[in-house]
Each structure stands twice: as C-alpha cells, then as structure tokens.
C-alpha cells in the first residue's frame, strides 16, 4: 500500500546506483523533495489508551503525485519500461482503483 515497507522489501529491489541513467545527486534531489513534501503534508494523530498515548505521523502520498510521477518516469527509463508500462504505473490508482468512483463523479 505504499506505506508499509520493511528493509527486506527495499533490499529485494534490484537497484544498481552506478548504472542509473542520472546522477546520484539528481536522485538525492528527488528523494529530498519527496521527503519534504511528505513532511509538509503530514499530520500527527494522537491515540490515547487507558495507560498510554501513541502519536503517529500520517503521510499522504496523494499530495506528492506529480513528483511521484516524475520519479516513476525516471525509474521506468532505468528499468527499460515501455511507454505503456509507465502509463500503467502512473495511472494505476486512477484507472484501476478509482474507476468506478470516477464514473460516478462524471
């Protein structure tokens, strides 16, 4: 779901930074911009329990969609995805998760 990644998932993605189509500095700029977006659009939620309080930071990736689309395009080039495959990645939520909702909205 995009928010529950463990080290094993991250480590299992084949990624060779030296073979990347852009510089490490550009990748770092994308990463910093994404984290800044997540931070600025996040909220803290406090859950109070009988003997404890838990505060969690909730992020909302939907507010970073344009930036995520740029990152997806960069990764698509790196992994050799076709234009059709990139379109699937970028528009998956819109086409396949929200299809019925979009029809109702129209």
Secondary structure, DSSP 8 states (H G I E B T S, - for coil): --S---HHHHHHS---GGG-SS-HHHHHHHHHHHHHHHHHT-EEEEEE-SS-EEEEEE--GGGGHHHHHHHHHHHHHHHT--HHHHHHHHHHIIIIISHHHHHHH-
